[in-house]
Amino acid sequence: MLDNISGRGQQFQYKLLFKFKDNQFCKETDFPVAIPNDVLGCQAFYNIIENVIRNTAKHATNTSIPIKEFTINFREIDEEEIDGNIELWHEVQSLYCVEIYDNLKLIILRHWLKAKI
């Protein structure tokens, strides 16, 4: 299944990296994660990862990188990210932020439109 997740088969080579606070997972940094809604919640998490891989395979223009790396980074939520909401800050102490990104350079294209007067 993982070989065909991109929809492009072996033409799209990738690997998944799991990190905690930007450090590669290992026995010392492994930690338990509870995903809400049991199997349904886990499936939702897998679907998000699958969609990131498929969108990269479909839309990536940088083909010079032979193996795309997708990083799934778990980290604590920073106090600044909750915009000073003290009540929310007490709740997020038991939650993790999950970041999913690839190793491809983001290219932003801007088109300037000239208004007709």
C-alpha positions as MATLAB code, in Angstrom:
seq = 'MLDNISGRGQQFQYKLLFKFKDNQFCKETDFPVAIPNDVLGCQAFYNIIENVIRNTAKHATNTSIPIKEFTINFREIDEEEIDGNIELWHEVQSLYCVEIYDNLKLIILRHWLKAKI';
ca = [
       0.000    0.000    0.000;
       2.758    2.474    0.875;
       4.364    1.969   -2.550;
       1.190    3.143   -4.278;
       0.048    5.865   -1.878;
       1.297    8.636   -4.184;
      -0.629    7.339   -7.179;
       2.637    7.295   -9.161;
       4.066    3.986   -7.975;
       7.861    3.651   -8.004;
       8.239    6.931   -9.934;
       7.711    8.808   -6.675;
      10.199    7.697   -4.027;
       9.676    8.959   -0.485;
      10.344    8.181    3.140;
       8.677    9.185    6.403;
      10.654   10.685    9.276;
       9.120   10.870   12.734;
      10.541   13.466   15.097;
       9.920   14.818   18.565;
      11.016   18.441   19.077;
      12.951   18.214   15.780;
      14.957   15.171   16.990;
      14.672   11.785   15.275;
      12.592    9.259   17.208;
      14.565    6.654   19.091;
      13.969    4.535   22.196;
      14.961    7.411   24.462;
      12.615    9.944   22.815;
       9.668    7.643   22.135;
       6.481    8.660   23.942;
       2.844    7.511   24.032;
       0.245    9.419   22.033;
      -3.497    9.184   22.537;
      -5.491    9.971   19.399;
      -9.183   10.754   20.029;
     -11.906    8.484   18.615;
      -9.846    5.298   18.648;
      -9.555    3.687   15.193;
     -11.445    6.497   13.464;
      -9.040    9.113   14.868;
      -6.011    7.066   13.795;
      -7.468    6.674   10.302;
      -8.016   10.444   10.113;
      -4.358   11.015   11.026;
      -3.230    8.524    8.348;
      -5.491   10.244    5.794;
      -3.850   13.604    6.497;
      -0.384   12.117    5.916;
      -1.630   10.348    2.765;
      -3.066   13.596    1.385;
       0.197   15.466    1.967;
       2.103   12.735    0.091;
      -0.393   12.639   -2.793;
      -0.500   16.426   -3.148;
       3.285   16.589   -3.267;
       3.415   13.782   -5.841;
       0.806   15.529   -7.956;
       1.984   19.139   -7.719;
       5.720   19.054   -6.977;
       7.738   20.619   -9.758;
      11.181   19.884   -8.285;
      12.026   16.465   -9.711;
      15.768   16.784   -9.066;
      15.374   15.428   -5.522;
      15.268   11.635   -5.953;
      13.693   10.797   -2.578;
      11.181   13.118   -0.987;
      11.259   13.181    2.797;
       8.099   13.797    4.753;
       8.689   14.819    8.354;
       6.069   14.356   11.038;
       7.264   16.450   13.973;
       5.592   16.379   17.394;
       6.262   19.303   19.721;
       4.764   21.156   22.650;
       2.481   24.090   21.939;
       4.168   27.426   22.674;
       2.447   29.923   24.947;
       2.609   32.561   22.187;
       0.586   30.297   19.871;
      -2.521   30.508   22.054;
      -2.546   34.308   21.931;
      -2.451   34.912   25.700;
      -5.570   32.873   26.499;
      -4.714   31.651   30.022;
      -7.679   29.228   30.250;
      -6.651   27.582   26.985;
      -3.011   27.490   28.119;
      -3.929   25.156   31.001;
      -5.713   22.808   28.574;
      -2.940   22.640   25.973;
      -0.339   21.531   28.495;
      -1.365   17.928   27.759;
      -1.546   18.376   23.952;
       1.048   18.256   21.175;
       1.348   20.248   17.990;
       1.857   17.988   14.951;
       3.716   19.468   11.979;
       3.880   17.649    8.649;
       6.182   18.958    5.944;
       8.420   17.816    3.093;
      11.988   18.599    2.038;
      11.046   20.345   -1.195;
      11.723   24.017   -1.650;
       8.578   26.098   -1.780;
       8.323   28.174   -4.921;
       5.867   31.028   -4.766;
       4.706   32.441   -8.050;
       3.222   35.887   -8.044;
       1.275   37.301  -10.934;
       0.818   41.028  -11.007;
      -2.303   42.272  -12.696;
      -2.371   45.719  -14.192;
      -5.677   47.461  -13.705;
      -7.177   49.150  -16.733;
      -8.104   52.750  -16.084;
];
